[in-house]
């Protein structure tokens, strides 16, 4: 959901364009969170470096079907396949206690004993979302799950984690 630790807090990445649907430009969008209601409340999608007005959106098994105002045929839809889909944060209906995993980028991680465990440099979305953590020359992947996240303080950009003991680590090049 990000790269290099650079965070644009005005946008929230919500999914990816999976494929065209039909011949009139409709798109199948795979949402990172299948339970997300983002497409129900926003009026536009940010795809690549462009904003598109949503003409219609509906939930179907395995994703969402979206029609964009400026995408009128299958050829135009095919040009968007594989691109990430984002929305403007201020268009989302968020409660004060809602957490967005994209906000984890740049957070410093500590273990329950207070020792440093690295910094979140990337979020890898998938069936099990994971944080990519850099700690000096070591890279780790930690699943984003309540069992491992003991305390999240986004204002301080600090997360206390309790990772499994056998979590693999890699030397960064």
C-alpha positions in Angstrom: 0.0 0.0 0.0 3.0 2.2 0.0 6.6 2.2 -0.8 9.7 3.6 0.6 7.9 4.7 3.8 6.4 7.7 2.0 2.9 8.3 3.3 0.2 10.4 1.6 -2.3 10.7 4.4 -4.9 12.4 2.1 -5.4 9.1 0.2 -6.3 5.6 1.3 -5.5 2.7 -1.0 -8.5 0.4 -1.0 -7.9 -2.2 -3.7 -6.8 -3.0 -7.2 -8.4 -3.2 -10.6 -8.7 -7.0 -11.3 -10.1 -7.1 -14.8 -12.7 -5.6 -17.2 -16.3 -6.8 -16.9 -18.3 -6.9 -20.1 -17.9 -4.6 -23.1 -19.1 -1.3 -21.7 -16.1 -0.4 -19.6 -17.2 -1.8 -16.2 -14.4 -2.9 -14.0 -14.1 -5.7 -11.4 -12.3 -4.2 -8.4 -10.7 -6.4 -5.8 -11.0 -4.6 -2.4 -8.3 -5.3 0.2 -11.0 -5.4 2.8 -14.0 -7.3 1.3 -16.2 -5.8 4.0 -15.3 -2.2 3.1 -18.1 0.2 2.4 -15.8 2.8 0.8 -17.5 2.4 -2.6 -20.8 3.2 -1.0 -19.8 6.6 0.3 -17.2 8.1 -2.1 -18.0 9.8 -5.4 -14.6 9.4 -7.1 -11.7 6.9 -7.3 -8.0 7.8 -7.7 -6.4 5.4 -10.1 -2.8 6.1 -11.1 -2.4 9.8 -11.3 -6.0 10.5 -12.2 -9.3 11.0 -10.5 -12.4 9.2 -12.0 -16.0 9.9 -11.1 -18.0 6.8 -10.1 -21.0 6.4 -12.3 -22.1 3.2 -10.4 -20.8 0.6 -8.0 -22.2 -2.7 -6.8 -21.0 -5.5 -4.7 -20.8 -9.0 -6.3 -19.3 -12.3 -5.2 -15.5 -11.9 -5.1 -15.4 -8.1 -5.5 -17.1 -5.0 -6.7 -18.2 -3.9 -10.2 -17.5 -0.3 -10.8 -18.4 1.9 -13.8 -16.4 5.1 -14.2 -17.8 8.1 -16.0 -14.8 8.4 -18.4 -14.3 4.6 -19.1 -16.9 3.6 -21.8 -15.6 0.5 -23.4 -13.6 -2.7 -22.7 -10.4 -1.3 -24.3 -10.4 1.7 -21.9 -11.1 -0.6 -19.0 -8.2 -2.9 -20.0 -5.8 0.0 -19.7 -6.6 0.2 -15.9 -6.1 -3.5 -15.1 -3.6 -4.0 -12.3 -3.6 -0.4 -11.1 -4.3 0.4 -7.5 -7.5 2.1 -6.4 -7.5 4.8 -3.7 -10.0 7.2 -2.3 -9.7 10.6 -0.6 -9.5 10.1 3.2 -11.8 13.0 3.9 -14.6 11.3 1.9 -14.6 8.2 4.1 -17.0 8.1 7.0 -14.5 7.2 9.8 -15.1 7.2 13.5 -12.4 8.6 15.8 -11.3 5.0 16.9 -11.2 3.6 13.3 -7.7 2.4 12.3 -6.5 2.2 8.7 -3.6 -0.1 8.2 -2.1 2.4 5.7 -1.6 4.6 8.8 0.9 2.1 10.1 3.5 3.2 7.6 6.4 4.9 9.2 5.4 3.7 12.7 8.2 2.6 15.0 7.7 -0.9 16.5 8.7 -1.9 20.0 8.4 -5.2 21.8 6.5 -5.4 25.1 9.7 -5.0 27.0 10.3 -1.6 25.3 13.1 -2.7 23.0 13.1 -1.4 19.4 11.9 -3.9 16.7 12.2 -1.7 13.6 10.0 0.6 11.5 7.1 -0.2 9.1 8.2 0.6 5.6 5.4 -1.1 3.5 2.1 -2.8 3.8 1.5 -5.9 1.7 -2.2 -6.4 1.2 -3.6 -9.9 0.6 -5.5 -12.6 2.3 -3.4 -11.8 5.4 -2.2 -8.2 5.3 1.4 -7.9 6.5 3.7 -5.2 7.6 7.2 -5.1 6.1 9.5 -4.0 8.9 13.1 -2.8 8.5 15.4 -3.0 11.5 18.9 -2.1 10.5 19.9 -4.7 7.9 17.1 -7.0 8.9 13.7 -7.3 7.1 10.7 -8.9 8.7 7.1 -9.5 7.7 4.5 -9.5 10.5 0.9 -10.3 9.9 -1.5 -7.5 10.9 -3.5 -9.4 13.5 -4.8 -8.4 16.9 -2.8 -11.3 18.5 0.5 -9.6 17.5 -0.6 -5.9 17.9 -0.6 -5.1 21.6 -0.9 -1.3 21.4 -1.3 1.1 18.5 -0.7 4.8 19.1 -0.9 6.4 15.7 -0.5 9.9 17.1 2.9 8.9 18.5 3.6 6.7 15.4 4.4 3.8 17.7 3.1 0.2 17.8 3.8 -2.3 20.5 4.0 -5.8 19.0 4.4 -9.3 20.4 5.6 -11.3 17.4 5.9 -15.1 17.3 9.3 -16.4 18.4 9.9 -18.3 15.1 9.2 -15.4 12.8 11.7 -15.5 9.9 14.1 -12.6 9.2 16.0 -11.8 6.1 19.2 -9.8 5.5 18.5 -6.7 3.5 20.7 -6.0 0.5 
